[in-house]
Amino acid sequence: MGLTNKEKIEYWVKISDGDLEIAKTMLENRYRVYTGFMCHQVIEKIFKASYEKLKNETPPYTHSLPRLAELTGIYGLFSDEQKTFLSILNPLNIEARYPDYKEQIAKTLTDERCEQIYEQTELLQQWIKEKILLRK
Protein backbone atom coordinates (compact mmCIF):
# COMPACT_ATOMS: atom_id res chain seq x y z
CA MET A 1 0.00 0.00 0.00
CA GLY A 2 1.34 3.45 -0.93
CA LEU A 3 1.84 6.45 1.27
CA THR A 4 -1.11 8.64 2.18
CA ASN A 5 -1.19 12.25 1.02
CA LYS A 6 -0.39 13.35 4.57
CA GLU A 7 2.64 11.03 4.70
CA LYS A 8 3.91 12.37 1.37
CA ILE A 9 3.60 15.95 2.60
CA GLU A 10 5.45 15.03 5.79
CA TYR A 11 8.16 13.35 3.69
CA TRP A 12 8.76 16.48 1.58
CA VAL A 13 8.76 18.75 4.64
CA LYS A 14 11.19 16.48 6.48
CA ILE A 15 13.71 16.44 3.66
CA SER A 16 13.28 20.19 3.11
CA ASP A 17 14.11 20.71 6.79
CA GLY A 18 17.08 18.36 6.50
CA ASP A 19 18.34 20.20 3.44
CA LEU A 20 18.13 23.47 5.39
CA GLU A 21 20.39 21.96 8.05
CA ILE A 22 22.81 20.83 5.36
CA ALA A 23 22.75 24.32 3.80
CA LYS A 24 23.61 25.78 7.22
CA THR A 25 26.56 23.39 7.54
CA MET A 26 27.75 24.29 4.04
CA LEU A 27 27.45 27.99 4.91
CA GLU A 28 29.37 27.59 8.17
CA ASN A 29 32.14 25.72 6.33
CA ARG A 30 32.19 28.26 3.49
CA TYR A 31 31.22 25.83 0.76
CA ARG A 32 29.52 28.59 -1.16
CA VAL A 33 28.31 26.74 -4.26
CA TYR A 34 26.86 23.98 -2.13
CA THR A 35 25.18 26.48 0.16
CA GLY A 36 23.31 27.84 -2.84
CA PHE A 37 22.59 24.37 -4.19
CA MET A 38 21.16 23.17 -0.89
CA CYS A 39 19.08 26.33 -0.47
CA HIS A 40 17.55 25.57 -3.86
CA GLN A 41 16.80 22.04 -2.65
CA VAL A 42 15.07 23.40 0.48
CA ILE A 43 12.66 25.49 -1.56
CA GLU A 44 12.13 22.86 -4.25
CA LYS A 45 11.07 20.31 -1.66
CA ILE A 46 8.83 22.67 0.29
CA PHE A 47 7.15 23.53 -3.02
CA LYS A 48 6.66 19.82 -3.65
CA ALA A 49 5.10 19.44 -0.20
CA SER A 50 2.79 22.32 -1.09
CA TYR A 51 1.93 20.70 -4.40
CA GLU A 52 1.01 17.46 -2.60
CA LYS A 53 -1.21 19.38 -0.19
CA LEU A 54 -2.93 21.62 -2.72
CA LYS A 55 -3.26 19.17 -5.62
CA ASN A 56 -3.37 15.85 -3.75
CA GLU A 57 -1.06 14.30 -6.32
CA THR A 58 2.61 13.62 -6.93
CA PRO A 59 4.50 16.78 -7.86
CA PRO A 60 6.00 17.01 -11.34
CA TYR A 61 9.58 16.00 -12.00
CA THR A 62 11.03 19.47 -12.37
CA HIS A 63 13.65 21.50 -10.56
CA SER A 64 12.33 24.85 -11.77
CA LEU A 65 11.29 26.84 -8.73
CA PRO A 66 9.15 29.38 -10.63
CA ARG A 67 7.43 26.52 -12.46
CA LEU A 68 6.70 24.63 -9.24
CA ALA A 69 5.38 27.82 -7.62
CA GLU A 70 3.12 28.43 -10.60
CA LEU A 71 1.87 24.85 -10.71
CA THR A 72 0.93 24.95 -7.04
CA GLY A 73 -0.88 28.24 -7.56
CA ILE A 74 1.15 30.02 -4.88
CA TYR A 75 3.32 32.15 -7.16
CA GLY A 76 0.60 34.79 -7.21
CA LEU A 77 0.80 35.06 -3.41
CA PHE A 78 4.47 35.98 -3.49
CA SER A 79 5.77 39.48 -2.96
CA ASP A 80 8.00 40.99 -5.62
CA GLU A 81 10.94 40.33 -3.30
CA GLN A 82 10.06 36.63 -3.07
CA LYS A 83 9.71 36.38 -6.85
CA THR A 84 13.09 38.04 -7.29
CA PHE A 85 14.61 35.64 -4.79
CA LEU A 86 13.30 32.66 -6.78
CA SER A 87 14.99 34.01 -9.89
CA ILE A 88 18.27 34.25 -7.95
CA LEU A 89 17.95 30.81 -6.37
CA ASN A 90 16.67 28.90 -9.40
CA PRO A 91 19.94 28.65 -11.39
CA LEU A 92 21.88 27.45 -8.33
CA ASN A 93 20.50 23.94 -8.81
CA ILE A 94 21.42 22.65 -12.25
CA GLU A 95 24.21 25.09 -12.97
CA ALA A 96 25.99 24.12 -9.77
CA ARG A 97 26.37 20.58 -11.11
CA TYR A 98 28.41 21.40 -14.20
CA PRO A 99 32.09 22.44 -14.03
CA ASP A 100 31.91 25.53 -16.25
CA TYR A 101 28.79 26.86 -14.57
CA LYS A 102 30.05 25.89 -11.14
CA GLU A 103 33.13 28.06 -11.61
CA GLN A 104 31.01 31.00 -12.84
CA ILE A 105 28.64 30.68 -9.90
CA ALA A 106 31.49 30.40 -7.42
CA LYS A 107 32.74 33.81 -8.54
CA THR A 108 29.40 35.41 -7.66
CA LEU A 109 28.90 33.75 -4.28
CA THR A 110 30.62 35.71 -1.56
CA ASP A 111 30.27 34.74 2.09
CA GLU A 112 27.90 37.67 2.56
CA ARG A 113 25.77 36.69 -0.43
CA CYS A 114 25.57 33.10 0.79
CA GLU A 115 24.43 34.31 4.21
CA GLN A 116 21.70 36.37 2.54
CA ILE A 117 20.61 33.44 0.38
CA TYR A 118 20.48 31.16 3.41
CA GLU A 119 18.47 33.69 5.45
CA GLN A 120 16.03 34.30 2.60
CA THR A 121 15.66 30.55 2.08
CA GLU A 122 14.86 30.03 5.74
CA LEU A 123 12.29 32.86 5.67
CA LEU A 124 10.63 31.64 2.46
CA GLN A 125 10.46 28.06 3.69
CA GLN A 126 8.81 29.21 6.92
CA TRP A 127 6.42 31.50 5.03
CA ILE A 128 5.31 28.61 2.82
CA LYS A 129 4.80 26.37 5.83
CA GLU A 130 2.63 29.00 7.51
CA LYS A 131 0.66 30.08 4.42
CA ILE A 132 0.16 26.69 2.77
CA LEU A 133 1.12 23.71 4.84
CA LEU A 134 -0.24 24.72 8.23
CA ARG A 135 -3.60 25.98 7.06
CA LYS A 136 -6.54 23.63 7.20
LOMAR-773851 format. One record per residue (C-alpha): chain; z, x, y; residue number from 1. Coordinates in Angstrom, 2 decimals. Layout:
BEGIN
+-------+---------+---------+---------+--------+
! gulum !       z !       x !       y ! lumkol !
+-------+---------+---------+---------+--------+
!     A !       Z !       X !       Y !    NUM !
...
+-------+---------+---------+---------+--------+
END
This chain:
BEGIN
+-------+---------+---------+---------+--------+
! gulum !       z !       x !       y ! lumkol !
+-------+---------+---------+---------+--------+
!     A !    0.00 !    0.00 !    0.00 !      1 !
!     A !   -0.93 !    1.34 !    3.45 !      2 !
!     A !    1.27 !    1.84 !    6.45 !      3 !
!     A !    2.18 !   -1.11 !    8.64 !      4 !
!     A !    1.02 !   -1.19 !   12.25 !      5 !
!     A !    4.57 !   -0.39 !   13.35 !      6 !
!     A !    4.70 !    2.64 !   11.03 !      7 !
!     A !    1.37 !    3.91 !   12.37 !      8 !
!     A !    2.60 !    3.60 !   15.95 !      9 !
!     A !    5.79 !    5.45 !   15.03 !     10 !
!     A !    3.69 !    8.16 !   13.35 !     11 !
!     A !    1.58 !    8.76 !   16.48 !     12 !
!     A !    4.64 !    8.76 !   18.75 !     13 !
!     A !    6.48 !   11.19 !   16.48 !     14 !
!     A !    3.66 !   13.71 !   16.44 !     15 !
!     A !    3.11 !   13.28 !   20.19 !     16 !
!     A !    6.79 !   14.11 !   20.71 !     17 !
!     A !    6.50 !   17.08 !   18.36 !     18 !
!     A !    3.44 !   18.34 !   20.20 !     19 !
!     A !    5.39 !   18.13 !   23.47 !     20 !
!     A !    8.05 !   20.39 !   21.96 !     21 !
!     A !    5.36 !   22.81 !   20.83 !     22 !
!     A !    3.80 !   22.75 !   24.32 !     23 !
!     A !    7.22 !   23.61 !   25.78 !     24 !
!     A !    7.54 !   26.56 !   23.39 !     25 !
!     A !    4.04 !   27.75 !   24.29 !     26 !
!     A !    4.91 !   27.45 !   27.99 !     27 !
!     A !    8.17 !   29.37 !   27.59 !     28 !
!     A !    6.33 !   32.14 !   25.72 !     29 !
!     A !    3.49 !   32.19 !   28.26 !     30 !
!     A !    0.76 !   31.22 !   25.83 !     31 !
!     A !   -1.16 !   29.52 !   28.59 !     32 !
!     A !   -4.26 !   28.31 !   26.74 !     33 !
!     A !   -2.13 !   26.86 !   23.98 !     34 !
!     A !    0.16 !   25.18 !   26.48 !     35 !
!     A !   -2.84 !   23.31 !   27.84 !     36 !
!     A !   -4.19 !   22.59 !   24.37 !     37 !
!     A !   -0.89 !   21.16 !   23.17 !     38 !
!     A !   -0.47 !   19.08 !   26.33 !     39 !
!     A !   -3.86 !   17.55 !   25.57 !     40 !
!     A !   -2.65 !   16.80 !   22.04 !     41 !
!     A !    0.48 !   15.07 !   23.40 !     42 !
!     A !   -1.56 !   12.66 !   25.49 !     43 !
!     A !   -4.25 !   12.13 !   22.86 !     44 !
!     A !   -1.66 !   11.07 !   20.31 !     45 !
!     A !    0.29 !    8.83 !   22.67 !     46 !
!     A !   -3.02 !    7.15 !   23.53 !     47 !
!     A !   -3.65 !    6.66 !   19.82 !     48 !
!     A !   -0.20 !    5.10 !   19.44 !     49 !
!     A !   -1.09 !    2.79 !   22.32 !     50 !
!     A !   -4.40 !    1.93 !   20.70 !     51 !
!     A !   -2.60 !    1.01 !   17.46 !     52 !
!     A !   -0.19 !   -1.21 !   19.38 !     53 !
!     A !   -2.72 !   -2.93 !   21.62 !     54 !
!     A !   -5.62 !   -3.26 !   19.17 !     55 !
!     A !   -3.75 !   -3.37 !   15.85 !     56 !
!     A !   -6.32 !   -1.06 !   14.30 !     57 !
!     A !   -6.93 !    2.61 !   13.62 !     58 !
!     A !   -7.86 !    4.50 !   16.78 !     59 !
!     A !  -11.34 !    6.00 !   17.01 !     60 !
!     A !  -12.00 !    9.58 !   16.00 !     61 !
!     A !  -12.37 !   11.03 !   19.47 !     62 !
!     A !  -10.56 !   13.65 !   21.50 !     63 !
!     A !  -11.77 !   12.33 !   24.85 !     64 !
!     A !   -8.73 !   11.29 !   26.84 !     65 !
!     A !  -10.63 !    9.15 !   29.38 !     66 !
!     A !  -12.46 !    7.43 !   26.52 !     67 !
!     A !   -9.24 !    6.70 !   24.63 !     68 !
!     A !   -7.62 !    5.38 !   27.82 !     69 !
!     A !  -10.60 !    3.12 !   28.43 !     70 !
!     A !  -10.71 !    1.87 !   24.85 !     71 !
!     A !   -7.04 !    0.93 !   24.95 !     72 !
!     A !   -7.56 !   -0.88 !   28.24 !     73 !
!     A !   -4.88 !    1.15 !   30.02 !     74 !
!     A !   -7.16 !    3.32 !   32.15 !     75 !
!     A !   -7.21 !    0.60 !   34.79 !     76 !
!     A !   -3.41 !    0.80 !   35.06 !     77 !
!     A !   -3.49 !    4.47 !   35.98 !     78 !
!     A !   -2.96 !    5.77 !   39.48 !     79 !
!     A !   -5.62 !    8.00 !   40.99 !     80 !
!     A !   -3.30 !   10.94 !   40.33 !     81 !
!     A !   -3.07 !   10.06 !   36.63 !     82 !
!     A !   -6.85 !    9.71 !   36.38 !     83 !
!     A !   -7.29 !   13.09 !   38.04 !     84 !
!     A !   -4.79 !   14.61 !   35.64 !     85 !
!     A !   -6.78 !   13.30 !   32.66 !     86 !
!     A !   -9.89 !   14.99 !   34.01 !     87 !
!     A !   -7.95 !   18.27 !   34.25 !     88 !
!     A !   -6.37 !   17.95 !   30.81 !     89 !
!     A !   -9.40 !   16.67 !   28.90 !     90 !
!     A !  -11.39 !   19.94 !   28.65 !     91 !
!     A !   -8.33 !   21.88 !   27.45 !     92 !
!     A !   -8.81 !   20.50 !   23.94 !     93 !
!     A !  -12.25 !   21.42 !   22.65 !     94 !
!     A !  -12.97 !   24.21 !   25.09 !     95 !
!     A !   -9.77 !   25.99 !   24.12 !     96 !
!     A !  -11.11 !   26.37 !   20.58 !     97 !
!     A !  -14.20 !   28.41 !   21.40 !     98 !
!     A !  -14.03 !   32.09 !   22.44 !     99 !
!     A !  -16.25 !   31.91 !   25.53 !    100 !
!     A !  -14.57 !   28.79 !   26.86 !    101 !
!     A !  -11.14 !   30.05 !   25.89 !    102 !
!     A !  -11.61 !   33.13 !   28.06 !    103 !
!     A !  -12.84 !   31.01 !   31.00 !    104 !
!     A !   -9.90 !   28.64 !   30.68 !    105 !
!     A !   -7.42 !   31.49 !   30.40 !    106 !
!     A !   -8.54 !   32.74 !   33.81 !    107 !
!     A !   -7.66 !   29.40 !   35.41 !    108 !
!     A !   -4.28 !   28.90 !   33.75 !    109 !
!     A !   -1.56 !   30.62 !   35.71 !    110 !
!     A !    2.09 !   30.27 !   34.74 !    111 !
!     A !    2.56 !   27.90 !   37.67 !    112 !
!     A !   -0.43 !   25.77 !   36.69 !    113 !
!     A !    0.79 !   25.57 !   33.10 !    114 !
!     A !    4.21 !   24.43 !   34.31 !    115 !
!     A !    2.54 !   21.70 !   36.37 !    116 !
!     A !    0.38 !   20.61 !   33.44 !    117 !
!     A !    3.41 !   20.48 !   31.16 !    118 !
!     A !    5.45 !   18.47 !   33.69 !    119 !
!     A !    2.60 !   16.03 !   34.30 !    120 !
!     A !    2.08 !   15.66 !   30.55 !    121 !
!     A !    5.74 !   14.86 !   30.03 !    122 !
!     A !    5.67 !   12.29 !   32.86 !    123 !
!     A !    2.46 !   10.63 !   31.64 !    124 !
!     A !    3.69 !   10.46 !   28.06 !    125 !
!     A !    6.92 !    8.81 !   29.21 !    126 !
!     A !    5.03 !    6.42 !   31.50 !    127 !
!     A !    2.82 !    5.31 !   28.61 !    128 !
!     A !    5.83 !    4.80 !   26.37 !    129 !
!     A !    7.51 !    2.63 !   29.00 !    130 !
!     A !    4.42 !    0.66 !   30.08 !    131 !
!     A !    2.77 !    0.16 !   26.69 !    132 !
!     A !    4.84 !    1.12 !   23.71 !    133 !
!     A !    8.23 !   -0.24 !   24.72 !    134 !
!     A !    7.06 !   -3.60 !   25.98 !    135 !
!     A !    7.20 !   -6.54 !   23.63 !    136 !
+-------+---------+---------+---------+--------+
END
